[in-house]
């Protein structure tokens, strides 16, 4: 039983990171009908930027904040490219554009950071032992940030003007345009927010799962699977899907041998 609980604890932490990426997928698809294949790249960039700044002797907290801001800016740019300057691209064309962007980001990371895995120290070297189950503070941090981010995003979508605009666009693009909402602006905001969430997921996951330039593939697949749990439109079910996926993977690894 102790081994089982240990695997579940680890699965909840990695699953929380998958959940953040899954929520990002769902947010973009729900508001723009675009499947963003660059989502995994945002997560890896979050980890890589943080490692790069920590290596330059930045405080970890400051490095994480700057890394997230950089990834958010990249996400806004990708959103602009995905919908086109005039917002006239089709969902299929946008999908291809994001796939191309993912390959470009992957190549740039290879040039900038090399081909070896990168990591940085976790939030604490201490561990907690509860009834024989080892709990690292990093596990708790990932889970806590994911819960807070999910609740905040849900609150924004349901209680703010920006949230109303995003939901209105997802319900009817034509109707949203008639009342003055710009699909291009909505896409830029949505991609920026989704990049922020994925960047946070990546930098939190990096201390326990070092990232490489091609780590975006695995992260994107897991995130997409989490989002698919909710039909690519439900934030809450994407959150649940990520947790279920993380636990399932750890149980397979633990009992598969």
N, C-alpha and C positions, 0 to 999 in steps of 0.2 A: 504493500500500500504506500509506503514512503517513497519508493521509486516512482510510482504512478503520480503522486502529488507533485514530486519534483519535476517530472516531465510537464505536468499541467502548468506549473508556475513558469517554467521557461517558455512554454507555448503561449501563455498569456502575454508575455513580454514581446516576443517576436510577432505574435498575432496582432498586438496593438499597433506595431509599426505597419504591418500589412493593412490594418484597418484604416490608418490615416491615408495611405496611398489609395486604397479602395474608395474612401470617401471623396478623394480628389477626382478619381475617375467619374464617380457618380455625379459630382457637382458639375463638371464640365459637360457631361452627356445630358444631364437634366436640363441645363440652360441653353446649350448650343447644338445638341444632337451630334456632337463630335466625339469620337473615341480618340483620346490623346495618347499616342504611342510613345511620346516623349516623357510620360509621367515618371517612369522609372529613372530616367536621366536626371530629373529634378532631385530625386532622393539621393542619388549618388553624388551629385554636385554639392548638396548640403553637407554630406560627409567629407568630401574631398576639400571643399573650401575651409571647413573647420579644422581639418588636419593640417592644411597648409598654414593657416594662421597660428595654430597652436605651436607648430614647428618654429614659427618666427617669434616665439615666446610671448604671444598674446595670452591674456587670461582666458580660460576656457569659455566663460560666460560671454565675454566680449566677442570672442571668435565666433561663437554660435550665433549671436545676434547679427553680426556683420554677414556671416555666411547665409543666413536666412534672407536678409535684405537683398543680397546679390542674386540668390536663386529666385526671389520674387520678381526682381527686375527682368531676369531671363525669361520667366514665365509670362510676363506681360508682353515681351517681344514676340515670343512664340505664339501667343494668342493673336497678336496683330497679323502675323504671317499666316496663321491657320485660317482666318476668315477673309484675308485679303484686304488691301487698302480700302476698297469700297464695300467690303462685306458681301461679295457676290459669289464666293466659292461654294461649291456643293459639299455636303458632309463627306462624300467619298474623296473629293480632292483635298479637303482638309485633313482627312485621315492620312493620305499619302504624304502630305506636307509634314505632318507631325512625325511620321516614320522617318522621313529624310532628315528632319531636325535631330531626331534621336541618334542617327548614325553620325551626323556632324559633331554633336556634343561628345559622343563616344570617342571619335577620332581626336578631337581637341584635348580631351582628358588624357588620352594616351600620350600625346605630345607634351602636355604640360606636367603630368604627374607620373608618367612611366607606366610600366605594366606590372608592378608589384602591388600587393594589397596594402592598404593604408588603414591605420587606426590611431586612436589617441586615448589617453587614460579615462577610465570611467569616472563617474561623479564621486565615487569613494572606493577605496581599497577594502573597506570593511565589508563583512558579510554577516547576515543574521541567520541564526539557526533556530528554526521553530519545529520542535518534535522531529528532529533529524532532517528536516527539509531546509536546504540552503537557499536563502533569498538575497540576491545582490541588490543594493540600492538602485543600480541602473535599471533593473527590472521594474521596480516600483515607479521610478521616474517616467519610464516609457509609458506604462499603463496610466499613470495619473495625468500626464500631458495629453494622452489620447482622449481620455474621458472629458477633460476640460475643453479641449479643442472641439470635440463632437458637440458638446452642449452649447458652446459659444456659437458655433456655426448654425446649429438648429435655431438658436435664439435670434441670430441675425436674419436668417431666412424668413422667420415668422413674425418678427417684431420691428424691423427697420425698413426704411424707404428703399435702401439698396436691396434688401432681401425681397421686398415686394416687386422690384424691377426685375430681378433675376427670375423669380417665379412667374411673373407675367410673360417674360420672354419665352420661358419653357412651355407655357400653356399655348401661346399663339404668337409666333414671330411677327406675322402681319399686323395683328391687333396692337402689339407693342410698338411697332413702327408708326402706326397711325396716331398714337398718343405721344409720340416724340422720343421713344426709346431707341437708341442706336444699337444694332446687333454687334457692331464692331466694338463699341465701348463696353457693352456687357461682356463680350468675349475676352477683352483685355483684362477686365476686373476679375472675371471668373478664372482665367488661366493664372493670373497673379496669385489669387488666393489659393488655388490648388497647388501651385508651385511652392508656396509658403508651407502648406501642410505637408507636402511630400518632402520638402527640404528638412523640416523638423524631424520627420520620421527617419530620414537617412542619417542625420547627424546623431540622433539618439541611438540608432541601431549600430553605428560604426564601432563603438567601443567593445561590443560583444560579437559583432560579425564584421570584420574588416572589409572595406569596399575596394574594388578595383574598377578600372575603366569600363569593364563589360558587366559589372554587377547589376546594371539597370535591367537586363533581360529577366533575371530571376525575380527582382523586385516588382517589375511591371506585371509579370505573369501572376504572381501572388496577389498583387493589388487588384488586378482585373478580375481574378477569381472571387475575391472578396466583394467587389462591386457587383459582379454577376449574381451573387447570392441575393441581392436586392433588386435584380432586374436592371441594373445600371442607373436607377433613379432614386433609390431610397438611401438616405444618409444613415439612418438607424440600422437598417439591415446590412449595409456595407460594413458598419462597425461590428455587428454580430458575426458576419461572414469572415472578417479578418481574424477574430478571436478563435472561431471554430477551425479555421484553416491552420493557424499557428499551433493549436493544441494537437490537431490531427497529425501534422507533420512530425512533431516531437514524439508522439506515441508510436508512429511508424518507425522512426529512427530508433527509439528505445526498445521496442519489442520486435522489430523486424529481423534482427539477427538470429 
